[in-house]
């Protein structure tokens, strides 16, 4: 196995994400260790170097040329992840300083020095074993961060998580704040996630109520059913597009033409300023709920609610 392939194999054994097992990342590792095609791994060093030096090294000793304006790509795809994974360190100077440098950590240098010109990627050296046991892999770190960013939500007495983002933040509020106030004891028949489209989908109950859903139909963001009143709540979670406008009402009516339960159409917003952006698009005979004002609703229902309190 040549030096470049051995470097890629090492990055894989370290648990680096696929993007950090690329040729660019392997060349970065080789440059920082000053391991050329004929250099024994045991002679690897960890001198301070610049990104410019990495680019020059790749061209001179491996015949792979990168433009000088690719420095930011090296920084983002290789150096920053390497530093997060404890493979390298910087000299602590300001990043715009001409003397800003990186080098392999002393601990990781030992891992590099024990590499051989292997014909197999199966051998794991002692230094590598110790490094892996002392440091969480970058893949695990990234996975942990993504998990921490997820929003827990309880739907139909079960625990779920939403991926981060304003749209899902609003959907979480609909389940936890709107439903207890305005749809008590309701069951969530449908709710999507920005990543997992059908997070909850009770197809059997939807069919029982008369829904006709095809692959081309776009379900409302949230569908709740209140059995004691036989009401269905169609709720759009609006952060940038898609209020309950007349066109959307027609679309939902088409897929629910056989539904006999009472239908309630609701546009949900995170705050009043977002509501104002869409206020002239909302259909009559619909409702508005704003997360910032969870105890109140706006009814676009003509004289239905007109009268003294």
PyMOL commands that set and color helices and strands:
alter all, ss='L'
color gray80, all
select helices_A, chain A and resi 3-13+18-21+23-33+41-43+51-62+68-84+106-113+126-134+138-149+166-182+203-209+246-255+272-278+291-293
alter helices_A, ss='H'
color red, helices_A
select strands_A, chain A and resi 88-90+102-104+151-155+158-162+187-191+200-201+222-226+231-238+262-269+286-290+297-300
alter strands_A, ss='S'
color yellow, strands_A
deselect
rebuild
show_as cartoon
